[in-house]
């Protein structure tokens, strides 16, 4: 198996809530051939982060990157996720497991959103410009 990128989100009761995350995963799969891109959730949806990491490790991943699809690092990411990562690293010491910055800490994303919102404002609507 290839190394793994896990898109990690909160989760929700509404099954349709995950559609944008699945769309992002599809785009990343197209950009990163040979990388296993999967989704995982903190609560309310499956798989859990622990299950996704275990599946990747069992399939032979040597490197797992976790991309938190959270706007900011709130209590879950400051308290809950470090404990989950410690457990995963202890269970799979032969696998490199890293976590990336949250969305609001990614300068390129902030620039892209500012450009998009600015263009929408100048167009006089809340719709994204073509």
Beta strands, then each sheet from edge to edge (+ up, - down):
strand 1: 4-9
strand 2: 36-41
strand 3: 63-68
strand 4: 96-99
sheet 1: 2+ 1+ 3+ 4+
end
